[in-house]
């Protein structure tokens, strides 16, 4: 039995994790599993309400409305210049009132540092054709294909409606 247990544990620790192994809490407190989105393209964005890139909420919403098979998830974070100081309720109200956001928002998380959210720890290390490593600023984007693989990563300045994103959905 001991050997069998060791074999199972060894298999678990040597397999590459998948996006579908993770979950998060939505901004309204609901547990959400990434496995619920199997077969859909996912765009994950770390967001902030008081950033020069905040206007990207508008284009994220437009992208959401144009693509029914695309799941957009905004993860508010206060890691850069204290540009997301509000509580979850304030963030949600701001996004709805100012940008008409109806895409999925997560509760506020850390996207770097000692308290990094497990999903961002995974995403910043996951192989992709662009780059790995720490997030540099608000509104970095991670595009996951329908098979759950990180296929592109974009820095903050890349607009959500940029051809490089739209063509890969």
N, C-alpha and C positions, 0 to 999 in steps of 0.2 A: 504494500500500500504506500509506504514511504517513497519508494522509487517512482511509482506512478504519479504521486502528488508532485514530486520534483520535476517530472517530465511535463506535466501540465503547466506548472509555474514557469518553467523554462520557455515553453512555447508562448505563453502569454507575454513574457518580457522581451522576447526576441522578435515578435511580430511588429510590424509598423502600425502605429495607431492610425485610425481613420477619423475623418470629421464626424462620422456616424457614431463614434465612441463617446462623443461629448454632448453635454446639455448646458443650458443656461436658464436664468430666470428672466422672464419678460419684465418690462417696466411696470406692469400691473401685477407682478407677483406670481405669475404662472410658470411652472416648470415646463421647459420646451426641450425636446430631444432633437438633435440634428438628424437622427434617423427618420424622423417624420417627413423630411424633405428629400428622401431618396427619389431619384429620377428627375429632380429639378436642379436647375442651375442656382447657385447661391452667391450673392455678393455681400460680403461682410465689410463694414466700414466703422472705424472708430470715429466718433463724432464729438462735437462740442458746440455749445450755443453762443459763445462769445469769441469766435475765431474768425479770421479773415476768410476762411473757407466755408463758413456756416451757410452761405448762400447756396452751397451745393445740395442742401436739403431739397431745394426746389427741383433740381435736375434729378436727384435720386427719386423723388416722388413721380416725376414725369416718366422716368425709366420703369418704375414700378407699374404705372398705369399702362404702359405700352407693351408689357411682357407678362402675360399671365402665368407663364411657366418659370418666371424668375422670382426667387425669394430674396428680398433685400432685408438685411438685419443691421440696424444701427446700434452700436455699442457706445453710449456716452462714456467719456473718460475725462478725468480732470488732471491728467499727467503732464500737460503742456501749458505752461503759463497760467495755470489756474483758470482756464477758459470754460470749464464746466462746473461751476461752484454749486449749482442748485441741487435740490433733492429730486428724486425720480418724478414725483408729481409735477414739480415745476418744469422739468425738462419736457415731459409729455405735453403739458399745456402749451409751452413755448412752441414746440414743433407743430402741433395741430393748429394753433392760432396763427402763426406766422408763415407756415409753409404747407399747411393742409396735409401733413404727413399721415398716411394711413398704412405705410409699410411697418413691419415689425420693429419694435424698439426693445432692447434689453435693458435690464437695470444697469445703473452706473457701475463700471468696473475699472480696474487698473489694467492698462495695456502694456506696461513695462514695469521693471523694478521687482522688488522682493515680493510684492503682493499681486504679481501679474495673474490675470485670469487664466485658468488652464487652457481655454480655447486659444488665447493669444500666445501663450507659451508654445503651443503646438504650431500655430500658423506662422510664427516668426522663425521657426526652425524647419518647417516643411520644405522639401525640395520643390522647386518650381523653376521655370526658365528665366526668371527675372533676377531676383536677389533674395537673400535671407538676412536675418539679423533684426535688431531692435527697430521698432517703429520710430520714425523721426519726428512726426507731428500729427496733428488731428487730420482726419479724413483720408488716411491711407485705406486702400481697398484691396480685398482679397477675393478673387474670383474662383469659385469651386464648380467644377463641371458636374454633369448629371450622374457621373460615376463616383462622385465624392472626392475627386482629386483636385488639389490646388493647382490651377493651370496658369494663373497670372497674378502678379502683385503689382500694385500701382501706388506711386507716391501721391501726396496730397494734391499737387497741382494738376493731376490728370482729372478732368471733368468726368462725371458719371456718364455723360452722353457722348464722350469721346469715341471715335470709330474703333479704337483698339479695345474698348470694352464692349460696345454694342455688337461688333462683329464676332465676338467670342461667346455670346449668350446662346 
